[in-house]
């Protein structure tokens, strides 16, 4: 009886080792990267953005800033050791993303 249970466990175990996930690439929906959404790091942001951040988040610290071709800014900030990412346009208006 022990040999029967042991051999069944070995057979089932060997079958599961050969099972694998198959990745199928579809040509119906090709991967397209939108160049307008690609952000590049910048050293400085417009004064309007700094003012908007100071008004919205007192004590804000600007960690990093990125801009895309549509002049939308992705800004990494920290307020009292809480890190966040906000999106604005060049005039300091906050965007939903």
Residue frames relative to the residue before (quaternion, step in Angstrom):
aa qw qx qy qz dx dy dz
X 1.0000 0.0000 0.0000 0.0000 0.00 0.00 0.00
X 0.6467 0.5145 -0.3232 0.4610 3.57 0.99 -0.84
X 0.6452 0.5250 -0.3201 0.4534 3.57 1.02 -0.81
X 0.6345 0.5350 -0.3244 0.4539 3.58 1.04 -0.73
X 0.6734 0.4778 -0.2873 0.4856 3.58 0.93 -0.89
X 0.6520 0.5141 -0.3103 0.4630 3.57 0.97 -0.85
X 0.6821 0.4708 -0.3003 0.4722 3.61 0.86 -0.86
X 0.6208 0.5243 -0.3463 0.4687 3.64 1.04 -0.64
X 0.6527 0.5052 -0.3125 0.4702 3.59 1.01 -0.82
X 0.6494 0.5112 -0.3190 0.4639 3.59 0.98 -0.79
X 0.6621 0.5000 -0.3095 0.4645 3.60 0.92 -0.85
X 0.6755 0.4795 -0.2990 0.4737 3.60 0.88 -0.87
X 0.6429 0.5240 -0.3194 0.4583 3.56 1.04 -0.75
X 0.6722 0.4868 -0.3084 0.4647 3.58 0.96 -0.77
X 0.6234 0.5335 -0.3466 0.4545 3.60 1.09 -0.58
X 0.6849 0.4833 -0.2983 0.4565 3.58 0.96 -0.77
X 0.5757 0.5843 -0.3811 0.4266 3.61 1.16 -0.45
X 0.7157 0.4579 -0.2529 0.4628 3.57 1.04 -0.77
X 0.5333 0.6040 -0.4189 0.4187 3.60 1.23 -0.12
X 0.0743 0.7984 -0.5938 0.0663 3.58 -0.95 0.84
X 0.5247 -0.6092 0.4902 0.3367 3.53 -1.28 0.36
X 0.2088 -0.7638 0.5992 0.1186 3.54 -1.03 0.77
X 0.2256 -0.7654 0.5916 0.1153 3.55 -0.85 1.00
X 0.1263 -0.7899 0.5988 0.0391 3.53 -0.74 1.10
X 0.2416 -0.7598 0.5871 0.1403 3.55 -0.77 1.04
X 0.2263 -0.7883 0.5638 0.0978 3.52 -0.81 1.03
X 0.2893 -0.7537 0.5633 0.1760 3.54 -0.90 0.89
X 0.4822 0.6741 -0.4359 0.3508 3.58 1.27 -0.07
X 0.7896 0.1476 -0.0644 0.5921 3.58 0.97 -0.87
X 0.1178 -0.8217 0.5522 0.0772 3.63 0.13 1.17
X 0.5274 -0.6249 0.4790 0.3192 3.54 -1.17 0.63
X 0.0272 -0.7938 0.6067 -0.0319 3.56 -0.68 1.14
X 0.1986 -0.7664 0.6006 0.1116 3.57 -0.81 0.99
X 0.3292 -0.7496 0.5476 0.1727 3.53 -0.71 1.11
X 0.3982 -0.7482 0.4818 0.2227 3.57 -0.53 1.16
X 0.6232 0.5626 -0.3501 0.4154 3.61 1.08 -0.59
X 0.6953 0.4673 -0.2756 0.4714 3.59 1.14 -0.53
X 0.5162 0.6352 -0.4203 0.3916 3.58 1.25 -0.03
X 0.2009 -0.8046 0.5528 0.0820 3.58 -0.64 1.13
X 0.1386 -0.7637 0.6260 0.0753 3.54 -1.14 0.79
X 0.5091 -0.6713 0.4473 0.3001 3.56 -0.95 0.89
X 0.1084 -0.7733 0.6234 0.0412 3.55 -1.10 0.84
X 0.5188 -0.6618 0.4568 0.2901 3.54 -1.22 0.53
X 0.8086 0.1338 -0.0401 0.5716 3.58 1.05 -0.75
X 0.2446 -0.7381 0.6092 0.1559 3.55 -1.26 0.50
X 0.6294 -0.5356 0.3914 0.4048 3.60 -1.19 0.41
X 0.6317 -0.5609 0.3917 0.3645 3.55 -1.20 0.62
X 0.6036 0.5712 -0.3601 0.4240 3.61 1.06 -0.69
X 0.6465 0.5068 -0.3216 0.4710 3.59 1.04 -0.72
X 0.6398 0.5210 -0.3283 0.4598 3.59 0.96 -0.84
X 0.6546 0.5105 -0.3049 0.4667 3.57 0.97 -0.87
X 0.6607 0.5040 -0.3108 0.4614 3.59 0.91 -0.88
X 0.6556 0.5051 -0.3136 0.4656 3.60 0.98 -0.80
X 0.6508 0.5154 -0.3146 0.4603 3.59 0.96 -0.86
X 0.6723 0.4909 -0.2972 0.4677 3.60 1.01 -0.81
X 0.7189 0.4525 -0.2557 0.4614 3.59 0.94 -0.86
X 0.8014 0.1482 -0.0391 0.5782 3.58 1.03 -0.82
X 0.2100 -0.7938 0.5560 0.1292 3.62 0.01 1.20
X 0.8061 0.2264 -0.2026 0.5078 3.57 -0.90 0.96
X 0.3414 0.7679 -0.4804 0.2511 3.58 1.23 0.40
X 0.1426 -0.7487 0.6410 0.0907 3.54 -1.20 0.68
X 0.3074 -0.7575 0.5535 0.1591 3.56 -0.72 1.12
X 0.2199 -0.8099 0.5335 0.1054 3.60 -0.49 1.20
X 0.7821 -0.1136 0.1189 0.6011 3.59 0.77 -1.07
X 0.1271 -0.7777 0.6107 0.0781 3.54 -1.22 0.52
X 0.0847 -0.7769 0.6238 0.0134 3.53 -1.10 0.85
X 0.1265 -0.7833 0.6050 0.0664 3.59 -1.15 0.60
X 0.2386 -0.7535 0.5896 0.1663 3.58 -1.17 0.60
X 0.7419 -0.4257 0.2832 0.4337 3.59 -1.31 -0.03
X 0.6645 0.4813 -0.3054 0.4832 3.61 1.20 -0.45
X 0.4632 -0.6975 0.4170 0.3536 3.59 1.34 0.21
X 0.4004 0.6479 -0.5251 0.3797 3.55 0.98 0.93
X 0.2701 -0.7886 0.5405 0.1144 3.53 -0.89 0.99
X 0.1718 -0.7176 0.6675 0.1003 3.53 -1.11 0.86
X 0.0267 -0.8375 0.5434 -0.0512 3.57 -0.43 1.22
X 0.2353 -0.7436 0.6129 0.1265 3.54 -0.86 1.03
X 0.0126 -0.8126 0.5804 -0.0522 3.55 -0.63 1.18
X 0.1276 -0.7466 0.6363 0.1464 3.52 -1.36 0.15
X 0.0749 -0.7669 0.6374 0.0003 3.50 -1.01 0.98
X 0.8261 -0.1268 0.0293 0.5483 3.57 -0.52 1.22
X 0.7106 -0.4904 0.2259 0.4512 3.57 0.85 1.10
X 0.5559 0.5310 -0.4217 0.4809 3.60 1.20 0.47
X 0.2265 -0.7992 0.5467 0.1055 3.57 -0.59 1.18
X 0.0221 0.7831 -0.6194 0.0513 3.54 -1.10 0.83
X 0.2747 -0.7090 0.6151 0.2086 3.51 -1.37 0.18
X 0.0432 -0.7802 0.6240 0.0040 3.56 -0.93 0.96
X 0.2608 -0.7468 0.5942 0.1457 3.53 -1.24 0.57
X 0.0281 0.7940 -0.6057 0.0435 3.57 -0.90 0.92
X 0.4158 -0.6288 0.5634 0.3381 3.51 -1.35 0.10
X 0.7359 -0.4358 0.2789 0.4367 3.59 -1.27 0.04
X 0.6699 0.4902 -0.2991 0.4706 3.62 1.20 -0.45
X 0.5897 -0.6091 0.3598 0.3896 3.60 1.24 0.01
X 0.4565 0.6588 -0.4647 0.3765 3.59 1.25 0.27
X 0.4075 -0.7227 0.5036 0.2407 3.58 -0.82 0.98
X 0.2280 -0.7754 0.5806 0.0988 3.56 -1.04 0.89
X 0.3737 -0.6905 0.5642 0.2556 3.57 -1.14 0.57
X 0.0746 0.7843 -0.6110 0.0776 3.58 -0.82 1.02
